[in-house]
Amino acid sequence: MKIGKVVGTVVSTINSEVFDARRLLLCDLLDADQEPTGDYLICVDAVDAGAGETVLILDEGNSARQIVGWETAPIRAVVVGIVDEVHLPS
C-alpha cells in the first residue's frame, strides 16, 4: 500500500467497460514525511475521494481487481481509503 494526494481526475472517452461509472483519480505519491515525490499513479476511486485529500492506495494488480470484482480488469491501483492522520515513531 502507498499514500498519495489526489491532484486531479482523468477523463477517458474510450476505455474498457470496467471503467464505466468509475472515477479515475490522478494521485501524487507521498514519501514518509508526507511530501510529494513527483511520482504519479492513475487510480480507480473506490471511496469517493476528492482533490487535495490524502488517500491510501492499493497498488497491487490482483488485489485491485478484487476490489472492483472483475478478475480480468486492466486495473493496477485503487484508492481504498481517505487518510485522517499519519503517526511516525519518533
C-alpha positions as CSV (number, residue, x, y, z in Angstrom):
1,M,0.0,0.0,0.0
2,K,1.0,3.6,-0.6
3,I,-0.1,7.0,0.5
4,G,-0.8,9.7,-2.1
5,K,-2.5,13.1,-2.6
6,V,-5.3,13.4,-5.1
7,V,-4.3,16.1,-7.5
8,G,-6.9,15.7,-10.2
9,T,-9.1,13.4,-12.2
10,V,-8.5,11.6,-15.5
11,V,-11.2,11.6,-18.2
12,S,-11.2,8.9,-20.9
13,T,-13.9,8.7,-23.6
14,I,-12.8,5.4,-25.0
15,N,-11.9,2.7,-22.4
16,S,-12.5,-0.7,-21.0
17,E,-16.1,-1.1,-19.8
18,V,-14.8,-1.8,-16.3
19,F,-14.2,2.0,-16.0
20,D,-17.8,2.9,-16.9
21,A,-19.3,4.7,-14.0
22,R,-16.0,4.7,-12.1
23,R,-13.9,7.8,-11.4
24,L,-10.2,7.8,-12.2
25,L,-8.0,9.9,-9.9
26,L,-4.5,11.2,-10.5
27,C,-2.6,10.8,-7.3
28,D,0.9,12.1,-6.4
29,L,2.7,9.6,-4.2
30,L,3.9,10.9,-0.8
31,D,7.1,10.0,1.0
32,A,7.4,9.1,4.7
33,D,7.3,12.8,5.6
34,Q,4.1,13.2,3.5
35,E,5.9,15.3,0.9
36,P,5.1,14.8,-2.8
37,T,7.5,12.6,-4.7
38,G,6.6,13.7,-8.2
39,D,5.6,10.1,-9.0
40,Y,2.0,9.7,-10.1
41,L,-0.5,6.9,-10.3
42,I,-3.9,6.8,-12.0
43,C,-6.2,5.1,-9.5
44,V,-9.8,3.8,-9.6
45,D,-11.7,5.6,-6.9
46,A,-13.5,3.2,-4.5
47,V,-14.2,5.6,-1.6
48,D,-15.4,8.9,-3.3
49,A,-12.2,10.8,-2.6
50,G,-11.7,14.4,-3.7
51,A,-9.0,16.7,-4.9
52,G,-6.5,17.6,-2.2
53,E,-7.3,14.6,0.0
54,T,-4.6,12.3,1.3
55,V,-5.5,8.7,0.3
56,L,-4.5,5.1,0.9
57,I,-3.7,3.4,-2.4
58,L,-3.7,-0.3,-3.1
59,D,-1.1,-0.7,-5.8
60,E,-1.2,-4.4,-6.5
61,G,-3.0,-5.5,-9.7
62,N,-4.6,-8.7,-8.4
63,S,-5.9,-7.1,-5.2
64,A,-7.1,-4.1,-7.1
65,R,-9.1,-6.3,-9.4
66,Q,-10.7,-8.0,-6.4
67,I,-11.9,-4.6,-5.1
68,V,-13.8,-3.9,-8.3
69,G,-14.9,-7.6,-8.6
70,W,-13.6,-8.1,-12.1
71,E,-11.0,-10.8,-12.4
72,T,-9.5,-9.7,-15.8
73,A,-9.9,-5.9,-15.4
74,P,-7.0,-3.8,-16.7
75,I,-6.5,-2.2,-13.2
76,R,-3.4,-1.7,-11.2
77,A,-4.2,0.8,-8.5
78,V,-7.3,1.6,-6.4
79,V,-7.9,4.3,-3.8
80,V,-9.2,2.3,-0.8
81,G,-9.2,4.8,2.0
82,I,-9.0,8.5,3.0
83,V,-6.2,9.2,5.5
84,D,-7.0,11.3,8.5
85,E,-3.6,11.2,10.2
86,V,-0.2,9.6,9.9
87,H,1.8,8.9,13.0
88,L,5.5,8.0,12.7
89,P,7.6,6.7,15.6
90,S,10.0,9.4,16.9
